[in-house]
Amino acid sequence: MTDIRDHKQRAGTMPENDAERLKGQRESRARYRAAYPDRVRQSRRGNLARRRARLEAEGKRRTRDRQRVHEWAAAHPDRARERSRAWSEQNPDRRRELQRNYYRRNQEERRRATREQNTRRRQDPAQREQERQHRAARRDVRNAQQMARLSGPEARDKHNQEQNERRRRERRRHQLGLPPRRAHRATINEREANASAARAFFSRRRGAGEIRVLREEQAEVRAAASLASDALWGQELAAQIRADATRPARTAAAVNELLATKVGTHLREEVKMDAIARRVRGAEPYPDAEAEVRRRAITALTARRAAIAEGGVPAHGRTSKASKFARVPQRTRAVRPGRTFPSM
């Protein structure tokens, strides 16, 4: 059997070229492993055992260090908070990185804990009562914060624009017969349930009956588009334009007639009380009280028209004189199949 000293001597006499040197090393190791397989196997086992022992010792040391740090923090909470705050101020980037990594590692666990906490709070009457008392006690603080947030003209204009847009959408939804938009923050359970329901709806396979109904509807639309003539469509569009041209005058007449009734008196008193409440609250008064009265009259007419269209009772369970104002024509659009118009 070849002596190990021969291999070491041949490995020591390596050329200067790096490629040849590495090649010589590989060949020397291969010859050594082929010549001494038992010794190589025993050396590998010893290396693995030493590595396992080193890792185990390091793990035990880290566990002891963590335990020691926790005990020190429990015994000196003020100093621990001060040290943590100082480190966070000196290492903001590192702190954000650690927070992101912790959130990603424990994302599912945090979601599960949040769901359990929300469930416990909703089922606990004492917790609900405590939250109600907290909101009642901080009502003045919240109002002051809101007034401070809206104190600037730009912020106030932006807030008013957002509120006007929201009211416009709600009026449009009411005119179309749609339910009001739910304005509450969905919980994690509700968001996950909604996402699961959406995935199930859009990924499910359609049955033969559903596909047949969709094809029939598509055939009806194509037939109506092919039978409609340009002349008929032009007549409908001309009637639409004439109705839109006279609509402002008819609406103004209906509003004036409504304001001449008891409903108009009630609306004026309501605007007057709201204006007083706004001054008490510190908000800006109405720029034009009469314009506000007319705006509310138009809203009342629109609501009555929608109630009559749905077959409901327009006012207080009986037919009133003001119900005839609900016949103010609603803006419609004659659209030929295959053509679209931008919404106004």
Secondary structure as UniProt FT lines:
FT   HELIX           4..12
FT   HELIX           18..35
FT   HELIX           37..75
FT   HELIX           77..90
FT   HELIX           92..105
FT   HELIX           107..123
FT   HELIX           125..137
FT   HELIX           139..149
FT   HELIX           153..175
FT   TURN            176..177
FT   HELIX           188..203
FT   HELIX           208..227
FT   HELIX           230..259
FT   HELIX           262..281
FT   HELIX           289..309
FT   TURN            310..311
FT   TURN            316..317
FT   HELIX           321..327
FT   TURN            337..338
//
